[in-house]
Amino acid sequence: MDHFEIRNGVLHAEDVPLTEIAATVGTPVYVYSRATLTRHARVFRDALAPLARSHIAFAVKSNPNLAVLKLLAAEGYGADVVSAGEMDRAMAAGMTPESIIFSGVGKTRRELVRALEAGIGQFNLESEEEGVELAALAAERGLSAGAALRVNPDVDAGTHGKISTGKAENKFGVPYDRAGGIYARLAALRGLQMRALAVHIGSQLQSLAPLESAFVRMGALMREIRAAGHAVSHMDLGGGVGVPYKAGEEFPSPEAYGAMVARVTADWDATLMFEPGRVITGNSGILVTEVVRVKPGVTCPFVIVDAAMNDLARPALYDAWHDFVAVRPSGERMLANIVGPICESSDTFAMGRDIDVVQAGDLAAFRTAGAYGATMANTYNSRALVPEVMVDGARWAVVADRIEPAAILAAEHVPDWLE
Ligand SMILES: *Cc1c(COP(=O)(O)O)cnc(C)c1O
């Protein structure tokens, strides 16, 4: 459910026609709906409300825009961050250090020190080596770092290979069979306060079954570690709940997810932590683009739009599907390939797709672009960095400027020995 719909023949974000935003800000431009974000944040939170003790840490990497983080902070969300840059953003949005989880497979020494000094609530350790290093850094400073051990449960998430993280061959976490020993050794170190196990098996999960098997395995491990005399007061269950990208697709609801978690964890006696990303932001944003021109192709025409793989990388990276809709649909349909202007064949959003008829100068939108959209944007082909807008009812604001190629050029330097 979202707040992007056709009214009087024009696609709106809440009460704002997208034609108005495009005319003012230009295209391509990401547009987020505040009402949709708020709704998703509340639906997810309500689905977990029956749990005795829980903490939700929004996965910042899915959409790190400051306004988005601010909104989620006001809804009581903490943050799951994977870099010092994301940590700074979360704190700039008003999230408290204690509500932040620091994840990531390659946190640098500098990042660990900064996060320690900031008082980050939980470090999700990806290896014994990282734990030993963090313990030493903390002890030197007279600190004690709250920590979780990320475990690789060797469960197939059944999602795209590039967003699967919980198979034994993936780089994430420590092997399930070694986790108990590693936890015990880390728990003995001064400077570390081992308190949790963490698991995250992948993103865009279409079924709850792999999550449930991962959680069941984690519950067994938790009991084993407790039986060996170590405290496990928290359990971090990660993110990964998927969202529909195609109209009509069925996905597990947050309610079904919450009910499954409640059932599996009923006797855990632990504070449960969650790291949702896509399920909060995915359907809350769209990417508005203008058709540059339409040229004939062998089987069907190429609709060349002014958005490209540098603005929305998911189709090129993961063969991802984004519904493509005209901002002023005529009701007629056509078969087309939708491509961007970049000099790569992977700059393709769709092949042989049944779409609204569009022609040069028309506005269109890629739907479900609020997660892993703007955050992955870059300036390849010396294109601008795409701007972001947030709508709230009838009002709207630019929440990230378009960064023009000239600004990027100005940050480059020619050494005098090349002059
Ligand atoms: C990416 C990531 C998430 C969020 O995943 P979603 O599929 O967007 O919910 C949560 N936790 C960790 C550790 C991640 O890497």
The ligand as a MOL file (V3000), in Angstrom:
LIG
                    3D

  0  0  0     0  0            999 V3000
M  V30 BEGIN CTAB
M  V30 COUNTS 15 15 0 0 0
M  V30 BEGIN ATOM
M  V30 1 C 21.1930 -4.9180 4.3330 0
M  V30 2 C 21.0490 -5.3870 5.7110 0
M  V30 3 C 19.8090 -5.2910 6.3710 0
M  V30 4 C 18.5720 -4.7980 5.7060 0
M  V30 5 O 18.0920 -5.6770 4.7290 0
M  V30 6 P 16.6550 -5.4450 4.0760 0
M  V30 7 O 16.5320 -6.5800 3.1290 0
M  V30 8 O 16.6770 -4.1430 3.3870 0
M  V30 9 O 15.6420 -5.4990 5.1770 0
M  V30 10 C 19.7560 -5.6680 7.7100 0
M  V30 11 N 20.8470 -6.1400 8.3540 0
M  V30 12 C 22.0470 -6.2550 7.7450 0
M  V30 13 C 23.1940 -6.7660 8.5190 0
M  V30 14 C 22.1890 -5.8970 6.4090 0
M  V30 15 O 23.3660 -6.0350 5.8020 0
M  V30 END ATOM
M  V30 BEGIN BOND
M  V30 1 1 1 2
M  V30 2 1 2 3
M  V30 3 2 2 14
M  V30 4 1 3 4
M  V30 5 2 3 10
M  V30 6 1 4 5
M  V30 7 1 5 6
M  V30 8 2 6 7
M  V30 9 1 6 8
M  V30 10 1 6 9
M  V30 11 1 10 11
M  V30 12 2 11 12
M  V30 13 1 12 13
M  V30 14 1 12 14
M  V30 15 1 14 15
M  V30 END BOND
M  V30 END CTAB
M  END
